[in-house]
Amino acid sequence: MDLKFKKVLSSAVLLMFSAGAFSYVEVRPGSRNLITQTDNPVQISIDISKKHQKISSFGASDCWTAQMVGQWPEEKTDAIADLLFSSELKDSGDPVGIGLSSWRFNIGAGTAANDKIRDPWRQSSWLFDESGNEIYLPEFEKETRSRIKGQRTFLRSARDRGVEEFTAFTISPPINMTKNGRGFCSKDVGATNLKDGKTGEFCDYIVESVKALQKADGVEFDYISPINEPEWDWNGPKQEGCRYNNSQMAEIAKTLYSKIENEDSVNARVLMPESGHLKSFYDWQKSSKKSKGKYVEQFFDESSDNYAGKALSGLLCGHSYFLDDPSEGLVDARVKFRKALDEYPELEYRHTEYCILGGTEHGFGGGGRDLGITAALFIARVIHYDLTIVEASGWDWWLGISPYDYKDGLVYSTKTIKDGRYNDSKMLWAMGNFSRFIRPGMYRAELKRDDGVENGKAFHGLMASAYTSSKDKTSAAVFVNYSGNTESVRFEKKGLPEDARVVPYITDAASDLAPCKAGSLEDTFKIPAKSVVTFVIQAE
């Protein structure tokens, strides 16, 4: 059966048995007042008839902390899962969590079996039995082993809190299929660490793992991602990783697609190449002798030796690392990437990983936790430009839970296995300004402003985007005010419900996705300095 038809059929069946499951999240006004009488506000017009990309989801991954923290007491894993996945409200009206609609599950390479990764919290278990030959189903049925019990805790927690979309992803082939017997590369392995002739077995391992997880935990995986940041060398024991050139990636894509097509119980699309740098989509990687990079052309031009368009079903994914600062391509690289995508109008792009790395204009890099608003604004700006310039259909963060002194987590934990402490972050809540209110199936709508500021030049000031659902008669406008000045906006009535109620939600130094006093389209609203504000506009 054709993979696209399988997916459509599966989705139709799911809709039949989940009536009402896709209604908009509850919105309840709060006490903080953003309504103002300021003169000369920026006039914002939202044209819901002009639709851009359809939004599928916002998410994060379970690497690798979920396995450890997932073995904590249930009340703590439930509380962390609520922060990530819940779209419910507290009695106070404040959101319980940020309502992620996607969760990425890591299918491990088995590095925990040989202890070659230095940090045990970056090792992964595989789903093979002790012989390393068969997927170990008794583990799922009896749960007598803790090998992936923690990961499965959060997989089920996501399912139980209404997450609609799941991705199974690998970072390295299993260690019994790598040339050096490790989940990372070394200089002597050549173009890739995957053993010659093992592509089929590698894809079998992924598909069989997905089948076992689906059967055991009642989830359906929508995407399978077999490769992660293939352009990097991945030499050394810091974490799992495997390099590939374009021809090797195309072979994996086509082989995996064939395996999925022939498996009735798996309906996932192949998701590739998880590029670590957006420039790799439209340019050759330096020093690769044209063997890596130019992924858009290489995989979707039918004249290319590496054409894999059918296997990838019009879908590409990548990461926004190293292009998150205005001086380093925040806008320019995204414009070039979008131009490359436009050569193939049917292509869909998903953003699948990001955290703060390297240096930034603020003088801080990825090192050191920042639970405050500075890092939160930084990531909100990246999300904004990935959605408005690249037109990403989905946006995923890297670590849902992090134990590290690094800007890589939404929720942070202590590095303890049986029990520990956790805390939220402003990065969590700022992402929630997008993820809780831009629900699966909404479209990005045309937004215009009358102050003459172009979107591509707004990165130090006020950035704005809008999203709409005709089904719910709901629109959400997200503003990121990067500046130290309070701004004010007013929405034009044209195209919006005349009786619309406008409810702002704010994340800033004082508030975590806090609901504010409701207003109407007659009102002017302030956007405080260094804040992220989402306006939910709904017909009364």
C-alpha positions in Angstrom: 0.0 0.0 0.0 1.3 3.5 -0.9 2.8 5.2 2.2 0.9 8.4 1.7 -2.4 6.6 1.4 -1.6 4.5 4.5 -1.1 7.7 6.5 -4.2 9.3 5.2 -6.3 6.2 6.0 -4.8 6.0 9.5 -5.5 9.6 10.2 -9.1 9.3 9.0 -9.6 6.3 11.3 -8.1 8.3 14.2 -10.4 11.2 13.6 -13.5 8.9 13.6 -12.7 7.8 17.1 -11.5 11.1 18.6 -14.3 13.6 18.0 -13.6 16.9 19.6 -9.9 16.0 20.3 -8.7 18.9 18.2 -10.7 21.7 19.8 -8.8 24.8 20.8 -7.2 25.0 24.2 -9.1 26.7 27.0 -8.5 30.4 27.4 -9.3 32.2 30.6 -8.5 35.9 31.3 -6.3 36.9 34.2 -5.7 40.0 36.3 -2.6 41.6 34.8 -3.7 44.5 32.6 -2.0 45.2 29.2 -4.7 47.5 28.0 -3.4 51.0 27.6 -4.5 54.5 26.3 -1.2 55.1 24.5 -1.3 57.3 21.4 -0.1 56.1 18.0 0.0 52.4 18.6 1.3 50.1 15.8 -1.7 49.1 13.7 -1.7 45.4 13.1 -3.8 43.8 10.3 -4.3 40.0 10.1 -5.6 38.7 6.9 -6.8 35.2 7.7 -7.7 34.6 4.1 -4.0 34.7 3.1 -2.6 31.5 4.4 1.0 30.5 4.5 2.3 27.1 5.9 0.1 24.7 7.9 1.5 24.1 11.4 1.8 20.5 12.4 3.3 20.7 15.9 5.7 22.1 18.5 7.8 19.6 20.4 11.0 18.4 22.1 13.1 15.2 22.4 13.6 12.7 25.2 17.3 12.6 24.8 18.8 11.3 27.1 17.6 12.6 30.5 14.1 11.1 30.2 15.5 7.6 30.7 17.0 8.7 34.0 14.4 11.1 35.3 11.7 8.8 34.1 12.6 6.5 37.0 11.9 9.1 39.6 8.8 8.9 41.8 5.6 9.1 39.8 4.4 12.4 41.3 7.6 14.1 40.0 7.5 12.6 36.5 3.9 13.6 36.3 4.7 17.1 37.3 7.5 17.4 34.7 5.2 15.8 32.1 2.5 18.4 32.9 5.0 21.2 32.4 5.9 19.9 28.9 2.6 18.5 27.6 -0.4 19.7 29.5 -2.8 22.2 27.9 -5.0 22.4 31.0 -5.4 25.3 33.4 -4.8 25.6 37.1 -7.6 26.8 39.3 -6.0 30.2 39.1 -6.4 30.2 35.3 -2.7 30.0 34.7 -1.5 27.3 32.3 -0.3 24.0 33.8 2.2 23.6 31.0 3.1 24.6 27.5 1.0 22.0 25.6 3.7 20.5 23.4 2.0 18.6 20.5 5.0 16.5 19.5 7.5 14.2 21.2 10.7 12.8 19.8 11.6 9.3 21.1 15.3 8.3 20.7 15.8 4.7 19.5 19.2 4.0 21.1 22.4 2.6 19.6 23.2 0.5 22.7 26.1 2.6 23.9 25.1 1.8 27.5 26.2 -1.8 26.8 29.8 -0.9 26.2 30.2 2.2 28.3 32.3 4.0 25.7 30.4 7.3 25.9 32.0 9.1 28.8 28.9 10.5 30.4 26.4 7.8 31.4 23.6 10.4 31.0 24.4 10.5 27.3 24.5 6.8 26.8 21.5 5.0 25.3 20.1 1.4 25.5 19.0 -0.5 22.5 15.9 -2.7 22.1 17.8 -5.9 21.2 17.7 -9.0 23.5 20.9 -10.2 25.2 22.1 -11.9 22.0 21.8 -8.6 20.1 19.7 -10.3 17.5 16.0 -9.9 18.2 13.9 -7.0 19.5 13.3 -7.9 23.1 9.4 -7.9 23.4 9.3 -9.6 26.8 10.8 -6.4 28.2 7.8 -4.5 27.1 5.3 -7.0 28.3 6.8 -7.7 31.8 8.7 -4.5 32.4 11.2 -6.5 34.5 14.1 -4.5 33.2 14.7 -0.8 33.4 16.6 -0.5 30.1 14.2 2.0 28.5 11.6 2.2 31.3 12.2 5.9 31.9 11.9 6.8 28.3 8.6 4.9 28.1 7.3 6.8 31.1 7.5 10.0 29.2 6.3 8.5 26.0 3.1 7.4 27.7 2.8 10.6 29.6 2.9 12.5 26.3 0.2 10.2 25.0 -2.0 10.6 28.0 -1.8 14.4 27.9 -3.0 14.5 24.3 0.2 14.8 22.3 -0.8 14.2 18.7 2.5 13.5 17.0 5.5 11.2 17.7 8.8 10.8 16.0 11.2 7.9 16.4 14.8 9.0 15.8 18.3 7.5 15.9 21.6 9.3 16.4 23.8 6.4 15.5 23.3 2.9 14.1 23.4 0.1 16.8 26.9 -0.6 18.0 26.7 -4.2 16.5 26.4 -2.5 13.1 29.1 0.1 13.3 32.7 -0.4 12.0 34.4 0.5 15.3 31.8 -1.1 17.6 30.9 2.2 19.1 28.1 4.7 18.9 30.4 7.5 17.7 32.9 7.8 14.9 36.7 7.6 14.8 39.1 8.9 12.1 39.7 5.4 10.7 36.0 4.5 9.8 35.9 6.5 6.6 32.9 8.2 5.2 30.5 6.6 7.7 30.6 4.3 10.8 27.8 2.1 9.5 29.3 -1.2 8.3 29.2 -1.9 4.6 26.1 -3.9 3.7 24.3 -3.2 6.9 21.8 -0.5 5.6 19.0 -3.0 5.4 19.6 -4.4 8.9 19.8 -0.9 10.3 16.5 0.0 8.8 15.0 -3.3 10.1 16.1 -2.5 13.6 14.4 0.9 13.5 11.1 -0.4 12.0 11.0 -3.4 14.4 11.7 -1.0 17.4 8.8 1.2 16.2 6.5 -1.8 15.9 7.3 -2.9 19.4 6.8 0.5 21.0 3.6 1.1 19.2 2.2 -2.3 20.4 3.4 -1.8 23.9 2.5 1.8 24.5 -0.4 2.5 22.3 1.2 5.3 20.3 1.5 5.7 16.5 4.8 7.1 15.2 4.2 9.7 12.5 7.9 10.1 11.5 11.0 8.0 11.5 14.3 9.9 11.4 17.3 7.6 10.9 20.1 10.2 10.6 21.2 13.1 12.8 23.5 16.0 11.7 25.4 13.9 9.1 27.8 16.6 8.1 29.7 16.6 11.4 32.6 14.2 12.0 31.3 12.9 15.3 34.8 11.7 16.3 35.2 11.1 20.0 33.2 9.8 23.0 31.2 12.9 24.0 27.9 11.6 22.6 26.4 9.3 20.0 26.7 10.4 16.3 27.4 9.1 12.8 28.5 10.9 9.7 27.2 10.2 6.2 27.6 11.5 2.7 24.8 12.3 0.3 24.8 9.0 -1.5 24.7 7.0 1.8 21.8 9.1 3.1 19.9 8.6 -0.1 20.4 4.8 0.2 19.1 4.8 3.8 16.1 6.9 2.9 15.1 4.6 0.0 15.7 1.5 2.0 13.8 2.7 5.0 10.9 3.9 2.9 10.7 0.4 1.3 10.7 -1.3 4.7 7.8 1.0 5.9 5.8 0.5 2.8 5.9 -3.3 3.3 4.9 -3.1 7.0 1.1 -2.6 7.5 1.4 -1.6 11.2 3.9 1.3 10.5 2.6 4.4 8.8 5.4 6.8 9.4 7.0 9.2 6.9 10.8 9.2 6.5 12.2 12.4 8.1 15.7 13.5 6.9 18.4 14.7 7.0 18.3 16.5 10.4 21.0 18.8 9.1 23.1 20.6 11.8 23.4 23.7 9.7 20.8 25.4 7.4 23.5 26.3 4.9 24.0 22.6 4.1 20.6 22.6 2.4 21.7 25.1 -0.3 25.5 24.9 -0.4 28.2 22.2 -0.4 29.9 21.5 2.9 33.4 22.9 2.7 36.2 20.2 2.4 33.6 17.5 1.5 34.6 17.5 -2.2 30.9 17.9 -3.1 29.9 14.7 -1.3 27.9 16.5 1.5 25.4 19.3 1.4 23.1 20.9 -1.1 20.4 18.6 0.3 17.4 20.3 -1.4 18.9 19.9 -4.9 20.6 16.6 -4.2 17.5 14.8 -2.9 14.7 16.4 -4.9 16.2 17.2 -8.3 15.2 14.2 -10.4 18.4 14.5 -12.4 20.5 14.0 -9.3 22.3 10.7 -8.6 21.0 11.0 -5.1 17.4 11.7 -5.9 15.2 10.4 -3.1 12.1 12.5 -3.6 9.6 9.6 -3.4 11.2 8.1 -0.3 11.2 11.5 1.5 7.6 12.3 0.3 8.3 16.0 -0.1 9.7 16.5 3.4 13.0 17.9 4.7 14.1 18.7 8.3 17.0 20.4 9.9 18.4 22.3 12.9 18.9 26.0 13.5 22.3 25.9 15.2 24.9 28.6 14.6 22.5 30.9 12.7 20.7 32.4 15.7 22.3 35.8 15.8 21.8 38.8 13.4 25.5 38.9 12.7 25.7 35.2 12.0 22.9 34.7 9.5 19.7 34.9 11.6 17.9 36.4 8.6 20.2 36.2 5.6 20.8 32.4 5.8 17.1 31.8 6.2 16.2 33.9 3.2 18.7 31.9 1.1 17.4 28.6 2.4 13.8 29.6 1.7 14.8 30.6 -1.9 16.3 27.1 -2.3 13.1 25.5 -1.1 11.0 27.6 -3.4 12.6 25.9 -6.4 10.5 22.9 -5.4 7.1 24.4 -4.4 5.7 21.2 -2.9 8.5 20.8 -0.4 7.7 20.9 3.3 10.3 21.9 5.9 10.2 20.9 9.6 12.6 22.3 12.2 13.5 19.5 14.5 16.2 20.6 16.9 17.7 23.7 18.6 19.3 25.0 21.7 21.7 27.8 22.3 25.3 27.0 21.3 28.4 29.0 20.8 28.7 32.8 21.4 26.0 35.4 21.0 25.6 39.1 20.9 24.7 39.1 24.6 28.2 37.9 25.5 27.0 34.5 26.6 27.2 31.2 24.8 25.5 27.9 25.4 27.4 27.2 28.6 25.7 28.1 31.9 22.0 27.8 32.7 19.9 30.9 32.1 16.5 30.4 33.7 15.6 34.1 33.1 14.2 36.1 30.3 17.4 36.9 28.3 17.8 33.3 26.9 14.0 33.0 26.5 13.9 36.0 24.2 16.8 34.7 22.2 15.0 31.4 21.5 11.7 33.2 20.8 13.4 35.2 18.1 14.8 32.0 16.5 11.3 30.4 16.5 9.8 33.6 15.0 12.2 33.6 12.1 12.0 29.9 11.5 8.3 30.3 11.2 8.1 33.5 9.2 11.1 33.3 6.8 11.8 29.6 6.4 8.1 28.8 6.9 8.7 25.7 9.0 5.6 23.6 9.5 6.8 22.3 12.9 9.3 23.4 15.5 11.1 21.2 18.0 13.5 22.0 20.8 16.4 19.7 21.7 16.3 18.4 25.3 12.9 18.4 26.9 14.7 17.8 30.2 18.3 18.6 30.9 20.6 17.9 33.9 23.4 20.2 32.5 24.7 23.6 33.3 23.9 24.6 29.7 21.2 26.4 27.8 19.8 23.2 26.3 16.7 22.4 28.5 13.1 23.4 28.8 12.9 21.7 32.2 16.0 21.2 34.3 16.8 18.3 36.7 19.4 17.3 39.1 21.7 14.6 37.8 20.3 11.9 40.0 18.6 8.6 39.0 16.1 7.4 41.7 14.9 10.8 42.8 15.8 14.4 42.5 14.8 18.0 42.0 13.5 19.8 38.9 12.6 23.4 37.9 11.1 25.2 35.0 12.7 27.9 32.9 11.7 31.1 31.1 12.8 29.2 27.9 10.0 26.7 28.6 7.3 29.4 29.0 8.5 31.5 26.1 8.2 28.5 23.8 4.8 28.0 25.3 3.8 31.4 23.9 4.0 29.5 20.6 3.3 25.9 21.4 0.2 26.3 23.6 -1.7 28.6 21.3 -0.5 27.6 17.8 -2.3 24.3 17.6 -1.9 21.5 15.0 -3.7 22.3 11.8 -3.6 26.1 12.2 -2.2 28.2 9.4 0.2 31.1 9.6 -1.8 34.1 8.4 -0.6 37.2 6.6 0.3 39.9 9.2 1.0 43.5 8.3 2.0 46.5 10.5 1.9 50.2 9.7 5.1 51.4 11.3 7.2 50.6 8.3 9.4 48.0 10.1 10.2 45.1 7.8 10.1 41.6 9.4 13.7 40.9 8.4 14.9 44.0 10.2 12.8 43.7 13.4 15.2 41.4 15.3 16.3 44.1 17.8 12.8 45.4 18.3 9.2 44.1 18.0 8.6 41.0 15.9 5.1 39.8 15.1 3.4 36.8 13.5 -0.2 35.4 13.4 -1.9 32.0 13.1 -5.5 31.1 12.5 -8.0 28.3 12.7 -11.1 28.7 10.7 -12.6 25.7 12.4 -12.4 27.3 15.8 -12.8 30.9 14.6 -9.6 31.6 16.6 -6.4 33.5 15.8 -3.3 33.8 17.8 -0.8 36.6 17.3 2.6 36.2 18.9 4.8 39.3 19.6 8.4 39.1 20.7 9.6 42.5 22.0 13.4 42.2 22.1 13.9 45.8 22.9 14.1 47.6 26.3 11.1 49.8 25.3 7.5 49.2 25.8 5.6 49.0 22.5 1.8 49.3 21.9 -0.4 47.7 19.3 -3.9 47.7 18.1 -5.6 45.2 15.8 -7.6 46.2 12.8 -11.1 44.8 12.8 -11.2 43.9 9.1 -11.1 40.1 8.6 -11.5 39.3 12.3 -14.8 38.6 14.2 -16.4 41.9 15.1 -17.3 40.7 18.6 -13.9 39.2 19.2 -12.5 38.8 22.7 -8.8 39.4 22.9 -6.9 37.6 25.7 -3.1 38.3 26.1 -0.7 35.8 27.7 2.7 37.2 28.7 6.1 35.8 29.5 8.6 38.3 30.9 10.9 38.7 33.9 7.8 38.8 36.2 5.4 36.3 34.6 5.4 32.8 33.1 2.8 32.6 30.3 0.4 34.5 32.6 -3.1 35.3 31.3 -4.0 39.0 31.3 -7.2 41.0 31.4 -9.4 40.5 28.3 -10.0 43.2 25.9 -11.6 43.7 22.5 -10.6 44.9 19.1 -11.4 48.4 20.2 -8.6 48.4 22.7 -4.9 49.2 22.5 -2.5 46.8 24.2 1.0 47.3 25.4 3.9 44.9 24.8 6.2 45.4 27.7 10.0 45.6 27.2 11.7 42.3 26.9 8.6 40.1 26.7 6.8 37.6 24.6 3.1 38.2 24.4 0.5 36.0 22.6 -2.9 37.5 21.9 -5.7 34.9 21.5 -8.5 36.5 19.4 -11.8 34.5 19.5 -15.3 35.2 18.6 -17.5 35.6 21.7 
